[in-house]
C-alpha cells in the first residue's frame, strides 16, 4: 500500500488509539495519553498474550513489536457511546495489514470477557486488561475469568479509572480507602457505558480476591481532571 493509499484509508475511519504505521503515518487517536505509566515489559519474547478490549490495537501491536509469540485480541462491540455508532475491526485490521502481521501470530475475535473460561483457550503468559474494568457491570467476575485463563506465573496488567482524587467519600484522595463507586446512567464522563470506579487499593484487593498475588499498584500523580484519574496494577499467578 502506498503512502497516499494508506493515508486515505486512515482518514476514512474514526480512531481511538495513536498507532505508528509505515510511511511515518500515525493514526489520529488520543490514547494512550501516558504510555510510560503502563510499565509494559520491554522484552516479551516467546510470551502468549491476551489483549482484552483491544479496540484499534495499539497494545496488541506493541506486544508483537516486543517479541510476543502470539496475541489474541478480543473486544465486544455491543456497547456504543453514541447513538447509531457501529464499531468493527476495520481500524485494527488496517493497522495489522499495514504493519505486516497475519494469522500466524495475531488473532482477533469479537467476544465477551465473561466467556473467557472456554476449554479451547490455552493459558496466557501476559493479559492486558486496559481501560475495560470500569465499563463492566460485573468487574470481579471479569477478573476471575482472567485468572482462569492465566498460565502459572502469568501476569495481569490492569488500567482503570479510579476514584481516589475525585470521590465525595474520600477526603483529599489519601489513605487506604477500599471503595468501589457505582455510576448509574452517564454520571462518569457522560458515558452510559461507564459503571464502576475503584480506589487504587480496592483495585488491588479485587485482583487478590480473584486469585492474583504480588499485586503492585500506582497512579498518575495529581491528575488535572477527571479523565486522567487512572490507576494501574500488575499481579501474578503464584499458586
C-alpha positions in Angstrom: 0.0 0.0 0.0 1.4 3.4 -1.0 1.7 6.3 1.5 -1.2 8.0 -0.3 -3.4 4.9 -0.2 -2.7 4.3 3.5 -3.3 7.9 4.5 -6.6 7.8 2.6 -7.6 4.6 4.4 -6.7 6.1 7.8 -8.6 9.3 7.1 -11.8 7.4 6.3 -12.0 5.9 9.8 -12.6 7.2 13.3 -9.7 6.4 15.7 -9.3 5.9 19.5 -5.6 4.9 19.5 -2.5 6.6 18.1 -0.8 3.8 16.2 2.5 4.3 14.3 2.2 3.0 10.8 4.6 2.8 7.8 5.5 5.9 5.8 5.5 8.0 9.1 1.7 7.9 9.4 0.2 7.9 12.9 -3.5 7.3 13.4 -5.3 10.4 14.8 -6.5 8.9 18.1 -5.9 10.3 21.6 -5.0 7.2 23.5 -2.8 6.2 25.3 -2.1 9.5 26.9 0.7 8.3 29.1 2.1 5.0 27.7 5.0 5.1 30.1 2.7 4.7 33.1 1.6 1.2 32.0 5.0 -0.4 32.5 4.7 -2.9 29.8 7.8 -5.1 29.9 10.3 -4.2 27.1 11.0 -7.9 26.3 8.0 -10.2 25.7 10.0 -12.8 23.7 8.0 -16.0 23.4 5.1 -14.8 25.5 1.5 -15.7 24.7 -0.6 -12.5 25.2 -4.3 -11.8 25.6 -5.4 -8.2 24.9 -8.9 -7.6 26.3 -10.7 -4.6 24.8 -8.1 -4.3 22.1 -10.0 -1.6 20.1 -7.7 -0.2 17.4 -4.9 -2.5 18.6 -2.2 -0.2 20.0 -1.2 -2.5 22.8 -1.6 -5.6 20.6 0.9 -4.3 18.2 3.2 -3.1 21.0 3.4 -6.7 22.3 4.2 -8.1 18.9 6.9 -5.4 18.5 8.4 -6.6 21.8 8.7 -10.2 20.8 5.4 -11.8 21.8 5.0 -15.2 20.1 1.2 -14.7 19.7 -1.5 -12.2 20.7 -5.2 -12.9 20.9 -7.1 -9.6 20.7 -10.8 -9.5 21.8 -13.4 -6.8 22.0 -17.1 -6.5 22.4 -18.8 -4.2 20.0 -22.3 -4.3 21.6 -21.6 -1.3 23.8 -21.6 2.1 22.0 -21.2 5.6 23.3 -23.0 7.5 20.6 -26.4 6.6 19.2 -26.2 4.9 15.8 -22.5 4.2 16.2 -21.2 1.0 14.7 -17.9 -0.3 15.8 -15.9 -3.0 14.0 -12.4 -4.4 13.5 -11.8 -2.1 10.5 -9.2 0.1 12.3 -7.5 -2.9 13.8 -7.3 -4.8 10.5 -6.0 -1.8 8.6 -3.1 -1.5 11.2 -2.4 -5.2 11.2 -2.2 -5.3 7.4 0.0 -2.2 7.0 2.3 -3.5 9.8 2.6 -6.9 8.1 1.1 -9.0 10.8 -1.0 -12.1 9.9 -2.8 -15.1 11.4 0.5 -16.9 12.1 0.9 -14.9 15.4 -2.1 -12.5 15.5 -5.7 -13.5 16.2 -8.7 -11.3 16.9 -12.3 -12.1 17.7 -15.5 -10.4 19.0 -16.1 -11.9 22.4 -17.3 -11.1 25.9 -14.8 -11.3 28.7 -17.4 -13.4 30.7 -16.9 -16.2 28.1 -13.2 -16.5 28.7 -13.3 -19.7 30.7 -13.7 -21.7 27.4 -11.9 -25.0 27.3 -10.4 -24.3 23.9 -8.2 -21.4 25.1 -4.6 -22.1 26.0 -3.3 -20.2 29.1 -1.8 -16.8 28.6 1.5 -15.5 29.9 0.5 -11.9 29.8 -3.0 -10.5 30.0 -3.7 -6.8 29.2 -6.9 -5.5 30.8 -6.5 -1.8 30.0 -9.4 0.6 30.1 -12.0 -2.0 30.4 -12.9 -2.7 34.1 -15.0 0.4 34.6 -17.1 -0.5 31.6 -18.2 -3.7 33.2 -21.3 -4.4 35.3 -19.5 -7.4 36.9 -15.9 -6.4 37.4 -14.9 -9.0 40.0 -16.3 -11.8 37.8 -14.3 -10.5 34.9 -11.1 -10.6 37.0 -11.9 -14.2 37.9 -12.4 -15.1 34.3 -8.9 -13.7 33.5 -7.4 -15.7 36.3 -9.0 -18.8 34.8 -7.0 -18.4 31.5 -3.7 -17.3 33.1 -0.7 -19.5 32.9 1.3 -20.4 36.0 3.5 -17.3 36.7 1.4 -15.3 34.3 1.0 -11.6 34.7 -2.2 -9.5 34.6 -1.8 -5.8 33.7 -4.8 -3.6 34.7 -5.6 0.1 33.9 -8.8 1.6 35.2 -10.5 4.8 36.1 -10.0 5.2 39.9 -12.0 7.5 42.3 -9.2 8.3 44.7 -8.9 12.0 43.8 -12.5 12.9 42.9 -14.6 10.8 45.3 -17.0 12.6 47.7 -16.4 9.8 50.1 -12.6 10.3 50.3 -11.2 13.4 51.8 -8.1 14.6 50.0 -7.7 11.5 47.9 -5.4 9.9 50.5 -5.5 6.9 52.7 -6.2 3.2 52.4 -9.9 3.5 51.5 -11.3 0.4 49.8 -14.1 2.0 47.9 -15.8 0.9 44.7 -18.1 3.7 43.4 -21.1 2.9 41.2 -22.0 5.4 38.5 -25.6 4.8 37.1 -26.7 6.3 33.8 -24.0 8.5 32.5 -22.6 10.0 35.7 -19.0 9.2 34.8 -17.7 11.1 31.8 -21.2 11.5 30.4 -20.8 7.9 29.2 -23.5 5.4 29.9 -21.1 2.5 29.4 -19.1 3.5 32.5 -20.3 1.7 35.6 -17.6 1.5 38.4 -14.6 3.3 39.7 -12.5 1.7 42.4 -9.9 3.3 44.6 -6.4 2.1 43.8 -6.4 0.0 47.0 -9.8 -1.5 46.1 -8.5 -2.4 42.6 -5.5 -4.3 44.1 -7.7 -6.1 46.6 -10.1 -7.2 43.9 -7.2 -8.6 42.0 -6.0 -10.5 45.1 -9.5 -11.9 45.7 -9.7 -13.0 42.1 -6.5 -15.1 42.6 -3.5 -12.9 41.7 -0.6 -12.3 44.0 2.4 -10.0 44.3 0.0 -7.2 43.3 1.5 -3.7 42.9 -0.4 -0.6 42.1 0.3 3.0 41.2 -1.5 6.0 39.7 -0.9 9.3 37.9 0.2 11.8 40.5 -2.0 14.9 40.9 -4.3 14.4 37.9 -5.5 17.6 36.3 -9.0 16.4 35.5 -11.4 13.5 36.0 -10.5 11.8 32.7 -6.9 11.4 33.9 -7.7 9.7 37.2 -6.1 6.5 36.2 -4.8 3.6 38.3 -2.5 0.8 37.2 -1.7 -2.5 38.7 0.2 -5.7 38.0 -0.5 -9.1 39.5 0.9 -12.6 39.0 -0.4 -16.1 39.3 1.7 -17.6 42.1 -0.4 -20.6 43.1 
